Amino acid sequence: MNPETLRTWVRRHERENGRQDGPLPVDERARLKELERRNRELEMEVAFLKKSAAYFAKDPR
């Protein structure tokens, strides 16, 4: 593939969809941080529930 062809495609994509590089705006950064925190919470809850299920699934004999 010719490098100029790829460059043309990238420029067209950026023109049609806006540039996606660069730092996130402050509000998006805050939202991302909150989503990451919530994701960690949910991962801990899932791990706890898995351990609980394993404990209660044990044969009591």
N, C-alpha and C positions, 0 to 999 in steps of 0.2 A: 504494500500500500504506500502510496506517495504521502509523505508527511504533510504536504500542503492540503491534501484532501481531508485528512483528519483535523487539521487546524480549522479548515472551513466548516466542518461539521460541528466542532466545539463552539466556534463563534456563533453559528446559527442557533445552536441550542441555548447558549447564554443569552442571545438576543430575544429568543422566544420565551424563555423561562426565567430570565433574570440570573444574575451571577449568584452562585451559592457559596463562594469562598469568603473568607474574612471572619472576624469575630462575631459572635452572636450578640444581638442587642441585649440590654440589661434585663428587660422583662422576660425574654426567652431564656436567658441564662438562669434567672430565678426559677422559672417554670421547670427547666431541666433539672436543677438541683432538687426541687421538691419531688419531681417524678423519680429521681434516683433514690431519694430518701424513702419514698413510699415503696419502691421496688425492693429495697433492702428489708423493710418491715414485712412485706408479703413473703419474701424468701424465708425469713426467720419463722413466720407463722406456718408455712408449708413444712419446713423442717420439723417443727414442733408437732404438727399434726401427723407426720409420718412416724415419728417416734412414738406418739400416743397410740396410733393404730397398731404398730408393731407390739407394743406392750399389752394392749387389750386383746390382741389376736393370739397371744401365747396360750398354750394348752395348760389349764390350771392343775392337771394331774401331777 
